[in-house]
Amino acid sequence: MNRCFIGFLLNILLISCSNTQSFVSNDISIKYHPKIIKTSELLDSCKIVIPQSDEKQQYIGNIERVLCANNKYYLVDRKRNAILSFNEEGHFEKTTASLIGRGPGEYIRILDAAVDLKSNRIYVYCDAPYQMMIFDYNLNLVEVVKVELLFKEFAIDGDYIFALCQNVDDWSKYELRCYNKTDINGSYKVLAKQDKGIAGTGGLGKSVTYDGRNCYFCLPFDNKIYRISNGEIENGWNLDFNEKWFSYEASRQLKGTRFITKNKDVNWYVQNLCVSDSLVLFNTNLSNIFVVNKKLNVGDSYSEIINDIFPYSSSWIIPVNGQPSKMCFIVPSVHAKRVIDHIKEDKNNLIYNKIKQKISDYDANDNPLILVWDIKQ
C-alpha cells in the first residue's frame, strides 16, 4: 500500500473514534517529606556521556530534550537552534545548524523533536515556518512537510504523532491530539483537553515524552498523568497535591509574573516525566522531585535529591526519549570542572577511580556532562 492510502485508512480510524475514552485512572495522594532522597534509592547504574566540542558547531547551548536511538544521542538545543547528534561515547557526529536559513529545506527556528523508532527517523518540528522536517538517523534530511498548526510539543509512537496544541483564539486552552504521521495535516483525535490554563505562563520542561514503549503526558496546569498505548489513553494517575496545587479560580485573571508570584509556593505545572515499570519521576514548577510508585499507588515529594554516586546533585531531571527506564541529569560545564577536580583528588573512592580515565581530558570550556541513569524497576 502506498503512503497516501495508508494515511486515508488511518484518517478513517481517527474520525470513527470518539473523543470520549474509557480508561483506568488511579488516585495518588502526594506525601511531602522535608528530608532529601538519595539517587541510589531511585536509580541504578549511571553512564557518563561527555559530548566532544572540538569545533564551534559542536558546542551545546542548552539541552531541552534528549532523544536516543541507533546507539546515538540527539540533543534538542533551542539556544543554538539545532539538533546535535553524538554517539554513546560522546563523539560528535552531526548538527542541523547548516540548515538554518530561509530557503527550501531550511528552517528559521526549531521548537521540538521526536524519535520515530518504527521508521528509523528523527522528526523535527519548526514554528518558523510551520513545518515538520524528517531526518534519518545520520541527520540527513529526508523530507519536509508543511504543517498548518502549531505544535508546542510532540512525541511519536508507531503510526501516530501525539501533539500538545494550544488554542490560538484562547491561549488558556490546551489539547493533546493524535494524528497519523503519514498525514499530519489531516483529521485528528483529541485524547484530552484542558481549558483552565493560564495564558502567557508555562513550564521550562516538557509535558510529553516517549520511553520507547509508550507515550506519557500531562497537560499544562493539569494534575493528571496519562499513558498512551496503541493511539489511546490506556490509564492515568490523578495526583492529589494536598492543598499544594494552585487555585484556578483565584488565579485566572493573573498573567505572567503576577501569577507566578501568587503561586510561588504551590504546584501548577507537571513536567519531565521519567518512567520505569514501577516508578514515575517528575518535576513541577517547584524545585522538588516527585516520585509515584505505580504498583503501590503512592506518591512522594522530596525537597531535594542528593547524588550519592556522582558528586553533583540536581532535582531537575530530563527524560531520555526512545529508551525505557532512563533519565538524565545535565552537569553544566561551569560546575563540571569543579566536580571533576573533586573526583581526581579523591583517591579512596572506588567508584571515582573507575571514571577518572573517562574524564581525565575534560576541559573547562567543553560541553556539559550528561549523566544517563537507569531508573529502578
NUNU-979143 format. One record per residue (C-alpha): x, y, z; residue in one letter. Coordinates in steps of 0.02 Angstrom, whole numbers, padded with zeros to 5 digits, always signed. Last residue first. Example, Ala and Ser with C-alpha at 12.3 -4.5 7.8 and 13.67 -1.06 7.14 Angstrom:
BEGIN
+00684-00053+00357S +00615-00225+00390A 
end
This chain:
BEGIN
+00612-00058+01910Q +00744+00065+01967K +00778+00204+01844I +00933+00180+01738D +01037+00338+01731W +01119+00444+01597V +01234+00579+01668L +01266+00707+01531I +01417+00818+01555L +01409+00995+01488P +01512+01041+01335N +01695+01087+01349D +01770+01254+01403N +01826+01188+01572A +01918+01047+01484D +01891+00861+01510Y +02042+00754+01468D +02040+00648+01626S +01853+00621+01622I +01850+00442+01558K +02009+00395+01647Q +01941+00453+01814K +01781+00352+01794I +01830+00190+01880K +01929+00279+02016N +01775+00380+02063Y +01678+00221+02101I +01821+00153+02205L +01830+00310+02313N +01998+00316+02401N +02097+00431+02287K +01982+00582+02297D +02079+00722+02213E +02030+00672+02036K +01846+00662+02082I +01847+00836+02161H +01933+00910+02008D +01799+00829+01901I +01658+00907+02001V +01738+01079+01993R +01761+01064+01805K +01582+01003+01784A +01505+01150+01876H +01535+01285+01744V +01519+01149+01612S +01337+01122+01660P +01301+00948+01730V +01143+00882+01646I +01050+00745+01737F +00975+00602+01640C +00830+00481+01629M +00809+00301+01577K +00677+00168+01610S +00636+00134+01427P +00735+00219+01288Q +00661+00322+01145G +00655+00486+01241N +00782+00500+01381V +00683+00601+01510P +00766+00754+01590I +00779+00781+01778I +00797+00941+01878W +00824+00895+02062S +01010+00921+02044S +01160+00844+02129S +01341+00826+02076Y +01473+00718+02159P +01423+00553+02075F +01360+00404+02174I +01274+00483+02324D +01181+00609+02217N +01066+00703+02333I +00886+00734+02282I +00800+00881+02364E +00639+00934+02448S +00561+00765+02419Y +00385+00732+02360S +00303+00562+02373D +00164+00469+02284G +00077+00305+02319V -00019+00188+02203N +00083+00035+02259L +00122-00029+02085K +00131+00142+02004K +00252+00211+02134N +00248+00398+02103V +00404+00501+02141V +00412+00690+02142F +00569+00798+02143I +00556+00968+02225N +00616+01131+02148S +00441+01197+02112L +00369+01217+01936N +00341+01030+01936T +00464+00889+01914N +00436+00706+01878F +00481+00527+01922L +00361+00387+01880V +00406+00219+01956L +00357+00036+01937S +00397-00017+01759D +00507+00137+01733S +00457+00315+01687V +00532+00489+01678C +00401+00627+01658L +00486+00796+01638N +00337+00909+01680Q +00190+00943+01796V +00144+01129+01806Y +00043+01214+01943W +00122+01168+02109N +00115+01284+02259V +00236+01401+02347D +00264+01529+02208K +00079+01538+02166N +00047+01724+02193K +00217+01773+02125T +00200+01661+01972I +00028+01731+01929F +00086+01910+01946R +00244+01870+01848T +00149+01813+01694G -00038+01845+01697K -00173+01845+01830L -00360+01839+01793Q -00372+01650+01814R -00277+01646+01978S -00407+01633+02117A -00522+01524+02010E -00376+01416+01954Y -00319+01380+02130S -00142+01310+02130F -00099+01138+02195W -00018+01122+02366K -00180+01089+02458E -00147+00902+02459N -00056+00876+02292F -00185+00747+02239D -00120+00675+02076L -00244+00584+01967N -00148+00444+01880W -00189+00377+01708G -00228+00226+01603N -00243+00166+01424E -00260+00331+01332I -00274+00276+01152E -00158+00276+01000G -00096+00099+01027N -00045+00137+01207S -00050+00307+01290I -00010+00337+01474R -00087+00487+01562Y -00033+00597+01707I -00166+00707+01786K -00137+00866+01887N -00171+00992+01748D -00096+01165+01726F -00012+01109+01564P -00072+00938+01503L +00018+00787+01573C +00092+00661+01453F +00160+00486+01434Y +00193+00394+01271C +00227+00208+01273N +00364+00082+01234R +00519+00180+01183G +00501+00299+01331D +00402+00434+01241Y +00376+00604+01323T +00250+00746+01326V +00247+00886+01456S +00425+00950+01432K +00522+01066+01546G +00531+01254+01574L +00348+01272+01617G +00217+01394+01558G +00136+01564+01578T +00064+01685+01449G -00112+01617+01463A -00154+01523+01623I -00236+01355+01592G -00411+01301+01638K -00474+01235+01472D -00381+01068+01472Q -00423+00934+01345K -00375+00752+01321A -00362+00624+01180L -00423+00738+01040V -00425+00639+00878K -00352+00706+00717Y -00400+00730+00536S -00268+00777+00409G -00124+00900+00413N -00001+00773+00483I -00049+00641+00355D +00079+00500+00361T +00109+00528+00546K -00070+00490+00594N -00126+00625+00713Y -00173+00610+00898C -00206+00773+00988R -00170+00827+01166L -00270+00986+01187E -00241+01150+01277Y -00346+01304+01319K -00281+01459+01410S -00214+01531+01247W -00389+01565+01183D -00402+01601+00996D -00242+01507+00951V -00298+01357+01056N -00138+01270+01111Q -00080+01103+01046C +00018+00961+01126L +00047+00837+00986A +00042+00647+00987F +00102+00583+00818I +00043+00408+00775Y +00096+00262+00666D +00210+00184+00796G +00236+00303+00940D +00289+00482+00907I +00305+00629+01027A +00254+00811+01017F +00274+00983+01094E +00204+01157+01065K +00132+01102+00898F +00065+01250+00797L -00048+01208+00651L -00041+01207+00461E +00112+01098+00438V +00221+01094+00282K +00309+00926+00268V +00496+00922+00231V +00576+00755+00186E +00735+00653+00200V +00861+00773+00279L +01019+00681+00331N +01031+00681+00519L +01125+00514+00522N +00972+00432+00600Y +00867+00486+00452D +00786+00657+00454F +00607+00720+00439I +00575+00907+00446M +00400+00953+00502M +00346+01128+00453Q +00271+01289+00520Y +00398+01420+00464P +00462+01471+00586A +00373+01350+00703D +00488+01205+00664C +00454+01024+00713Y +00597+00900+00697V +00559+00716+00666Y +00703+00593+00684I +00679+00434+00584R +00705+00247+00600N +00529+00211+00535S +00464+00117+00688K +00580+00204+00812L +00516+00377+00769D +00615+00495+00880V +00545+00665+00923A +00597+00847+00904A +00541+01018+00968D +00531+01203+00925L +00653+01237+00785I +00678+01411+00712R +00722+01483+00542I +00721+01322+00442Y +00797+01255+00282E +00744+01126+00152G +00697+01262+00029P +00773+01431+00076G +00753+01542+00229R +00903+01489+00332G +00966+01370+00466I +01007+01207+00378L +01192+01209+00425S +01139+01202+00608A +01067+01027+00586T +01214+00951+00679T +01318+00795+00651K +01427+00659+00726E +01512+00718+00886F +01595+00583+00990H +01513+00568+01160G +01544+00383+01190E +01362+00341+01153E +01372+00428+00985N +01334+00612+00970F +01198+00702+00872S +01157+00887+00878L +00986+00961+00840I +00992+01148+00811A +00933+01321+00862N +01088+01357+00968R +00976+01405+01113K +00847+01281+01052R +00963+01135+01084D +00875+00969+01057V +01008+00837+01087L +01010+00676+00986Y +01102+00535+01073Y +01161+00387+00972K +01162+00198+00988N +01031+00183+00850N +00909+00286+00952A +00910+00407+01099C +00823+00575+01110L +00864+00708+01241V +00760+00866+01257R +00792+01044+01314E +00982+01043+01315I +01053+01220+01321N +01197+01296+01223G +01294+01145+01162I +01455+01172+01065Y +01485+01058+00915Q +01469+01197+00785Q +01612+01290+00870K +01736+01148+00845E +01820+01023+00960D +01666+01002+01069S +01651+00822+01125Q +01490+00770+01211P +01543+00692+01377I +01424+00550+01418V +01435+00472+01590I +01333+00313+01614K +01250+00281+01782C +01185+00118+01853S +01034+00105+01968D +00917+00247+02014L +00783+00282+02143L +00857+00241+02314E +01036+00260+02249S +00995+00438+02197T +00972+00484+02379K +00814+00566+02446I +00814+00725+02548I +00708+00758+02700K +00563+00880+02715P +00448+00743+02651H +00282+00783+02570Y +00153+00648+02537K +00062+00653+02370I -00104+00562+02360S -00122+00460+02201I -00292+00417+02128D -00287+00288+01989N -00375+00302+01821S -00419+00153+01711V -00483+00203+01541F -00643+00248+01450S -00624+00375+01311Q -00730+00518+01250T -00654+00587+01090N -00750+00455+00993S -00661+00353+00861C -00727+00348+00683S -00630+00502+00628I -00464+00431+00686L -00495+00261+00605L -00547+00341+00441I -00392+00450+00446N -00285+00295+00471L -00356+00218+00313L -00325+00375+00209F -00147+00392+00275G -00111+00213+00223I -00183+00252+00051F -00073+00407+00032C +00087+00315+00083R +00064+00173-00040N +00000+00000+00000M 
end
